[in-house]
Every structure is written in C-alpha cells, then in structure tokens.
Amino acid sequence: MSAELPAVTDLIDDAWGTPQIDLGVALQDPATGRPVARAVATDADRVERALAVADAATGRIDANTLDAIAADLDARLPWIAELDARATGVPITQTAPLAAIVSGSFRLAAEQLRTGALRDDQDGVEVHRLPLGPALCLVPWNAPAPMAAHKVANALAAGCPVILKVSELAPYSSVVLAEAIAEHVPAGMFQLVQGGAQVGAQLVASPVIKAVSFTGGLAGGRSVATASAGLLRPCQLELGGNNPLVVLPDADFDIATRIAAELLTTLNGQWCRALGRLILPAERAGDLVEGIGKRLAALRIGAPMDPLTEFGPLLHANHVRTVQASFEGRAARTFGDLPMVGNYLAPTLLDGDLTEEVFGPVAGVVTYRDLEEAVTIANAVPYGLEGYVCGADEQQALSVARRIRAGEVKVNGSSIMSLHLMTPRPAWGLSGLGEEGTAETLRFFTGARVVGVEGRFALHTS
C-alpha cells in the first residue's frame, strides 16, 4: 500500500473538522480483516450548521468552474482509485478505470451548461431550468467516488448548494473529492458530512433540503421517500436490483460463460447491476454451469491492490456474514481457492431462483423450456434495474430484451458502463424511482420557470 489512509474529516461552512462520534464499527482492511480505523459521524449540531449554511448559500457555478474541478481531480485519480479499492475490496484494476468517472462527471456537467441544458425556449417563450435549492447527495459504499462525483457535479451545475454524505464504511475518497471541490466553489456551496443512518435521517428530515439523490438499499430508499412525501420534495432513488441474465438456446458457449462469470464477479459482486438470476435453457444448463464454474475457478483471487487480482474480498466481515446468511441452507456450488485470511467469499451458484438482491457474488440458477417461460421468469421479481440477454441471433436477442421489465437491458454484454453515455439509467419497480443519467441527473436538481408575453405564440404561429 502506497500511503496511510487519510483521516476521516468533514467540511462544514468552509472549515474542516474531525468527526468525533464513534459509530461502534471498526473499518477493516478487506484483504486481511484487520481493523484500520473507526466508523465516525459528524455530530448533530454540526449537521444542523451545514443545513443552515446550505440554506443561506449563494454562488454561481459555471462551466469553467466545473472544468477547473475536473482538472484538479485528474491528478488525484490514482489516489482516489486506491482509496476505493482499499475501502471496498474491489481490485484496483477495476477502481482505476471507474475513477475516470470522477473527473469526467464534472466535464460532462460543464459541457451541458455550455450547450444550454438550463434553457429550453419554445417559439419566443422562455423556459428556464432553475435550481430547486439545497440538495442532498447520499452515496453508498461500493463505488463511492464515482457516484458522489456524478451526483455532486450535476447538483452544482444546476446551481444547488450541495451536502454530500457517503457511507460511513467507505469514507476516504470523499475527503479527496471534497478537497478538490472546495478549492473552486464559493463557500457554502459544497459541504461534506460523515456518518451513518442517523446522520442521513437528520438531513433528510430537514425542510431545508429541496432535492434528495439517493443510491442505496431498499429500506433506506423507503425512508427517504417517506420523509420527503410530506414535504412534497423530489427524490431520485436507485435502490439496487436482482438482475436476470437470459441465455438463449443458440448462445455461443464461450460468450455466455464469460458474460455470466463477469456479471457475477465485477466489483466482487458488490454492485447494483450484478448478476442475481441466471436463466438457462434446460437442455444446455448443465454444460453452461460447468463452463461458468471453470471460468470462476480460474479467477486470480487476492488482495485488491495486487494488479494481478481479478476477484477480491468483500468490504467487511459483517457483509460476508450477511451474504452467507442470504443463502444458508440452499444447495450451493462455490468456485475458487480463497486466501486463509480476509473478508473473502467464493463466487457461488445456487440451485433455484433468488427472489431478493444479495449484493455479493451469488446468483440463483433456474432453467426454462421455451422463450415465453424465460421472459416470465426474468420478470418474476419486483425489481427492474438491469437485464441481460445472450444469444447468437442478435435480432431474436433484442426481441427478448424488449420484453424484460428493467430500466436497461444489454444484449451480449457485461460492462459496468451504460449502453450509451447519453441514455437514461431508469429504475423500475423496487429498483427505484425516477431516472439517473448524464442529462437526467442535472435536470433532476432543477425546476422549470416559464416566462413570456401572452399571445406571442399565437401571433408567431398564425
């Protein structure tokens, strides 16, 4: 490891502080399971101060400012990637390319401002997209820096004062991100608080907050939605999924087994779009499971900072126990030789379907006899975030994909990235509320104001 982990700090009213509330959880080195720090929280008085500062904050965030933040972040990306790897257990070979999202989010936001994303005039009638007000960005632990950057960059571009709270289990990269942002924005326009559910609840309960963007679990999303309902406050909720991969009868063996193995183990299975349900043609299921198992068994399992590691440990020993408990008593096949120490859990295939998200390298295997049954199985859970279809006949695969109830369905692909930079990232059912995306997240933090002289449109069109 190249350096000591940074101290966990907060940034409130343009002043750095050290949170003193111990949350009773030891942060761990995922590769060894050893404690490295304590999970801490900003105290309630400082959180209230952050809310008051955000309520009074003013300042213009233009495209040049966003570009300056991006340039500042570029030099910090290797450190950010290392911190996320060391916090989450995700191999550095995966956190490093994801780190490009951190500075890229600010450049994309700048480009949107330059191309007029905050104006949509119609035939002489002005349509202004204006900031809703203080925005709260709540970020989980599995890819903290990229998700924080995406939310914060768009909220700032919209003109909103921003309060960022990341998970107490992966707080390090948020400090580096905050340092870069604080160098360039007016005081009070960006603040960072630390803590767990209690701090999140305090922030969400405040009427000062006019928009909440939350990525996390279903229980947390429901709490955000409940607190926001009485305030008639917009929420952007991405709550995970239990995602199907439908392998069609004509699928290429090597492509299908590779896609399944990658979807199961990317980010060590700790991502919302991971494989949860492997739906296989009955006549090929045995061979496909054997092929997937061989790929999983061949993965190089090790410490996240080892550049040769392909699959690493889970975030925390507590999370390992939670994932294990989710399939206790089920017939399971595990693959790969694990290190003797650390928060490792082998990639696992279960006999039969999974009805809930596991958030680990675990998927249920279920078979089908015809395509109608395959689609029915794929749509049999209340989630709808991501879907995958693998088939040699691309048109047939697309036809099946169009019938899957999910925000995005990829054909013959397993990348962690979206199908297109400018397409939305929707969530159906229990997977969330609203849409994220390059354009959608910026728009989320705004409200429309329409201004014009009555009759001008009629005169213009007559």
N, C-alpha and C positions, 0 to 999 in steps of 0.2 A: 504494500500500500504506500502511496506516494507521500501522504501527509496526514497530519492529525485531522480528525473530523472537526469542523468549525463549531464554535459554541452556538447553542440554540438561542437566538435573540429575537426580539420583536422590534417593530418600528412604528411608533405612535407619535403623532404631532411632530414629525420630522426629527425625533430623538430615538436613539437606540436604547433598548432596555434588555435586562436579563430576566425572563420569567422565573418566578420563584415557587410556583405551586407544583408540587410533586404529584403526579397522577398515579403513582403506585405501580408503574410498569417500567421494567428495565428494557431499554432499547438494546438490541443484540447485533452482533456480527453474524449474519446468517450463515456464513461458512463454518463457523465454529460453535455457534450458540452462546458464546460468551457475552456478558453484558458490556456495553461500551459507553452508555450514558443513561440518563433518566428521561422518561417522557414528562414534559413540563407544560404548564399552561400560563398564559397571561392572566393576571388577577382581574376580578370583576370591575374594579374601579378603573383600571387602565382600558379595559374593553369599552366601558362607558365613555371614557375620554376619547377613544378612537371614533366612536359613533358621533360624538359632539363635533369633533374636528371634521369628519366627513360631511356632516350636515351643513357646516359653515364654509366648506372649501369651495374655492373658485379657481379657475385657471384654464387656459386654452392648451389643448394637446394637439398640435398639428402634425402633419406628415413628417416634417423634418425632425421633430422631437422623437417620434416613433422610430425613425431611421437611426437616429443617434443612439437610442437604447439598443437597437439591434446590433449596431457596430460595437458597442461596449460589450454586449453579450457574446459576440463572436469569439473574443479572446478567452472567455470564461467557459466555453462549451466543454472542453475536455474535463475540467474540474466538475462541472455540473453532471456530466455523464458518469464520472467516477463516484460522485456522491450518491446518485440514484442507484447505481449498481451496489454500492456498499450498504445502502439502507434496505434495499428490496430483495437482494439476492439475484437479480436479473443479470445475466452475463454482460460484461462491458461491450462485447461485440454487438449487443442489441441496444443498450442505452446510448452508445455513441452515435449511431445514425438517428435515433429518436431525438437526440439533443438538437439536431438541426431545426426541429420544430420550434425550439425556444426562441431563437433569434428570428427565424422565418415568420413566426406569428406576428411579430411587430412590423416586419417588412410588408407582409400581406395587408395588415391593417392600414399602414401608410399608403399603400397603393390604392386601397379602396377609397380613402379620403381624397386622393388626387384625382380619381376617376368619378367623383361626385356621388358617392354612395349615400351621402346625407341629404341629397336633394333629388326629387323626382317630379319636377314640374310637369304639368299637363295643360297644354294649349293656353299658356299665359297664367294659369292658376298655380300659385306656388305651393309646393309640398315640401316641408322641412322635416327632417328626421332629427329630433331634439333629445338630449339626454334625459332619461327618466329621473335621475337623481342618484344619490349614493347607492353603489352596487356592492353586493357581497358575492365573492367567489369562493366556493367551498370545494376543496380538491382532495381526492383520496390518495392512498399511499403507493399505488402500483406503478404509476408513471408521473410522479408529482410535478417535475419541472415542465415538461411539455404541456400538460393540462393546465397548469397555472398560467403559463405564458399565453396560451390561446385565449383563456377567459379574460385575463387582465388586459392584454393588448387591445382586445375589441371593446372592453368597457371604457378604457381610456380614450380610444379613438372616438367612441360615442360622446365623450365629454363628461363621463360619470366619475366622481370621486370613488375610489376603489378600496375596499377592505378585503384582503386575502387571508384565508385561513386554510392551511394544508393539514394533512393528517398528523397527529402527534407521533405516529410511528415512523414517519419519514420526513423530518422537518429540515434537513440540512440544505438541500438545494434551494429551498425557498429563500434562505438568507442570502445566498449569492445572487439570486434573481432580484431580490429586493434592493440589494446594494446598487445594482446597475440601474434599476428604475429610478431610485431615489436621487441619483446624480443628475437627472434630466427633467423631472416633473416638478411643478410648483408644490410647495409644502402643503400637506393635507390631501393632495390628490391621490396619493397611494399610501396605504398603511398595511403592515403585516402584523397579525396576531397569531399566537401559538395556542394550542390546546386541543382538547377532545370534544366529546359530545356536549358537555356543559357550556363551553365557550360558544360552540356553534349555536346552541339553543338560545343563549343570551343575545347573540347577534340577530338571529332570525326573528326573535320576538320583538325587536325594536321597530317601531313605525318609521324611524329614520331611514331604514333600508327600503329602497324603492324597487329593487330588482334582485333576484337571487338566482345565480347559476350554480347548480349542484351536480356533482358527479359522485356516485357512491352507491350504497346498498338500498334495498327496497324500504327497510324500516326508516332509515334516515330521510329518504325522499318523501315518505309519507308524513314525517314530522315537519319537514319544510313546507309541504303543501298545506298541511293543517294550519300551521302558524300563519301562512300567507293568505289563506282563504278569507279570514275575517278582515284583512287589510285590503282585499281585492288587489293583491300585488302579484305581478307576473313572476312565474318560476320557469326555469329551464332545468329539467330533471333528466339525467341519464343514469339509469338505475341497474344496468347490467342485463345479462341475458342467459339463456340456456340454449345455445345455438346449434342448429342441426347442420350436418353435412350429409347430403343425399348423394350416394354413389350410384350412378345409373348402371344398368346391366352391361352397357358397352364401354364403360370407362377403362382407360388404359391403366394397367395394373401399377406400373411404376409411378404414374402421376397421382393416382388415387391414394396409394400408400404414403407417398411423400406429403401430399396435402394434409392427410389426416394426422400424420406424425407432427408436422409443423404446427397445425392448429391446436394440437393438444399441449405443445411444449413451449411455444413462443411466450416470452415473459414468464417462463416456468409455469405456464397455465394460469398465471395471475393477471388475466385481462378480461374485460367485459365481453369481448368478441371471440373468446376462445371456444374450442370445440367442447360441447356438452353432450351431444347426442349424435352417434354415428349410425346412420341409417343405410343398411346394406342390402343388396339383392340376395335373397335366401340362397340361391344356387351358387353364389360366389363368396358368401360370408366367411366361410372357414379359411379359404386361401387369402382373402384380403386381411383378416385379422392376423393371420400368421405373418404376412408381409409387413403389416404395420408394426407388429411386435419386433420383427428383426430390425427395422429402422430405429425403433425406440431403444432396443438393447444396444445398438451400435453408437448411440449418442455418447459423447465425451462429457461425463458428469463431474463437476468440480466447482472450485471457488469462482465467484463472479468476476474477480479481477484477473483471472488467468485468461489470456487471449485465445487459448485453445478450448476453453469451456463452451459447450453447446447447450447445456442444461444445468441450472444452478439450484441452490437451496431456496426454500420459501422464506418469506420475510421474517418470521418469528416462530418460536417453538409453539406458542399458543395457536398460531394459524395452522401449523402442521396438525395439531390435535383436532382443531375444528374440521379440517378437511377429512381427516381419517374418520371422525365420528359420522360424517355425512354418508359414508358407505359401509359402516360397521355391520357385519353380518351378511353382506352381499357377496355373491360369488365374484371374485376379482382375479385378474391377471396383472401382475406387475412386471416391469421390464427395466433392466439395467442394474449395475452394481453400484451401490451407494457408498460414499465415504463413511468411515466409522463415527465421525463426529459432525455436528452441524445440523441445520434445520432442513434436511433433505427428505423428500418424499418421492418415491419412484413413479414414473408415468404409469397410469392404471386404466385398464379397460374393464368395465363391469358387464356382467350378463344382464340384459334387460335395460329398459329405458330409465332415464333420470328425469324427475319432474321438477327439480329445483336447481338453481345455479349453485355450483360447488366452489368456484373461484380457486381452482387448483388443477393440476394435470390429471384430471379424471373425466372419463366420458363413459356413458352407457352405450351398449351395442344392441341394436334392435333390427330385425330383418323384415323385408316386405316381399310380396309375391308379384305385385304389379305397380305401375306408376301412380295409379289412383290411391292405393294404400300408402305408398311412400309419401305423397303430399299430405294425406290425412295425418300420418304420424308426425311429419315435420311441423304441422300446425296444431298439434295436440296439447301444447303447453301455453300458459297465458303470457309468455314473454314474446317479444318481437323486435329484437335488436339487429341481429345479423343472421344470415343464412348462407349456405354454401352448396353448390351443385357441381358434381364432377361427371363429365360424360364426353365421349369421343364425338358424338353428333352434336355440334355446337348449337344448332337451331333447336333440337329437342331439349338440350340442357337449358337453353334460355326459356323455352316454353314452360318447363318445370319451375324454373326460378321465378317466373312471373306469378306463379300460384302460391308461393311461400309468403306467409304473413310476417314480414320483417321489414325494417327500415332500409336495409341494404342486403342484396343477395349477390354474391360473387360466383361466377362460373369459372371453374378450373383455376382458382387462385386461392392463396392463403396469406397474402401480405397483410401486415398490420395496418397499412395505409389504406385510405379510402380509394374507391374506384377512380375518382377524379377530384382534383383539388377544389373545384367549384361546385360540386354536387352537395346537397344537404346530407347530414347524418341524422336521420329521423329515428324515433323510438316508438314502437307500437306496444300497446298493452301494458303489462307490468314493467316493461323495459324503460318507461319514462314518459315524459310529457314535453311536447314541443320538438324543435329541431335545432341541432348544432350544425356548424359548418362555417366556411370562410366568410360567406355573406350573411348567413343566418344568425350567427352569434353577435355580430356587430348590430344587426337590426334588432335583436332581442333587447338590447340595452337602450333602445330609443322608443320614443312615441312620436306620432305624426301631428304636425300642425299645418292646416291648410289655410292659405290666405289668398284673397283675390277680390276683385270688384264684381259684384253680381251682374250678370248679363253679358259679360265679356265673352264667355264661352259660346253663348248663343249667337252673338254677333259674329264671332270668329268662324262658326260652322255654317252660317247661313249663306 
